[in-house]
């Protein structure tokens, strides 16, 4: 429900630790993630570009620190980039310091074995291929707040596209998950919630990106928010509003309502 949401002001990258802590505390994040042997933090590292195209490593570090101090679980940071090498893209954005400082592994989801799953309720993806590694883990979706040239926004739900196994979803164009654009993309994104719904969503809206997900511009003024919820749809709807959209006009958000 949209009431289960925390929206915390943030004015600079130095504020990530305090803003993230306040936001996670407010939604009882520890309770939501307790009992899982593995917590997978999934940023948006679509390519090697810096924030706000990709998730700022300082936001992810604040989440890692918070969880390590409060939970006894394996914590990893995982992605399957749309362009280039995932591990190279991590390196370009300074993610190696997460391993050095916290001992947290950086995982390329596309390097892992994929498993076929089925769900007859899906509109497009009645069968899907995802890393088996995701099974039994808590998922934390950590996207930046961005417009998207196809789906209008890319937030907590759309961030899960990076989990699609590249060997099964490439080839429509050079983007390694491009087959999602060979079908009804909004429905396909919504379908993902039948298989890999995030247990927690942390949207980094320190800046925001309007006009596009790869070459957009930071709005004036910047959004200056951290948005957190156990309800990914509630978080996405709030971020869509901040970006200037009516969330009821965003196809994958409205379609995801049938599953969430």
C-alpha positions, 0 to 999 in steps of 0.5 A, a space after each residue: 500500500 502506498 502508505 507503507 513508504 518512507 520519503 527522506 530529504 537528502 541534499 548531497 552525497 555526504 547525506 547518504 548514510 544518515 538519510 538511508 538509515 532514517 528511511 530504512 528504520 522508518 519502514 522496519 527494513 530489518 524486520 522485512 529482511 530478517 531470516 534470509 540467508 542471503 540478501 542481494 542488493 540489486 543496483 542499476 548498473 546498465 552500463 559504465 556511465 556515472 550516476 545518475 544513469 547508474 546507482 551511486 555507489 555511495 548509496 549502496 555503501 550506506 545500505 550495505 553498512 546498515 544491513 551488516 550492522 543489524 543482520 546476520 546474513 550474506 550480503 552481495 551486490 549483483 547485477 547483469 548489465 545491459 551493455 558491456 561487462 558487468 564487472 567492468 561497469 562495477 569497477 568504473 563506478 567504484 563498486 570495488 570499494 564495497 568489497 574492500 571496505 565491507 567484504 561484500 562480493 560483486 556478482 555478475 548475474 549473467 555469469 551464473 547458471 539460468 533456470 527456467 520458471 513458469 507462471 500461467 498468470 503472466 501476460 508475456 513471460 509465462 516462462 522465464 529464465 533467471 539465475 537460480 542464485 536468486 532463489 531463497 534470497 531477499 532482493 533489495 532493488 536500488 535504482 536511481 530515479 530516471 525517465 525512460 525512453 520506452 517505458 517512461 520511467 525506470 525504477 524499482 520494478 524495471 530495475 529487475 530486468 537486469 536479472 534476466 539471463 542474457 543468454 536467453 534475452 539478447 539478440 533483438 539489438 545490442 542491449 543484452 536484455 533486448 528481447 524484453 523489447 520484442 514483446 509488450 515491454 510494460 507487461 513483461 516488466 510487470 510479469 517479473 513481479 511474479 518471479 522476482 518481486 523485491 522485498 525492499 526498494 530503495 530509490 536514489 532520487 538525490 538528483 533524478 534524470 529526466 528525458 531519458 535513461 541514458 542521456 537525460 538531464 538532472 532536473 532543476 531543482 534536483 529531486 533530493 529524496 530517498 524513497 524506501 518501501 517494502 512495496 515496490 509499486 508504492 515506491 515507484 509510484 511516488 518516484 514517478 510523481 517526483 519525476 513529473 508523471 501521473 503514475 496511473 499513466 505508466 503502463 508497467 506500473 498499472 499492469 503490475 497492480 494485478 500481481 502486487 
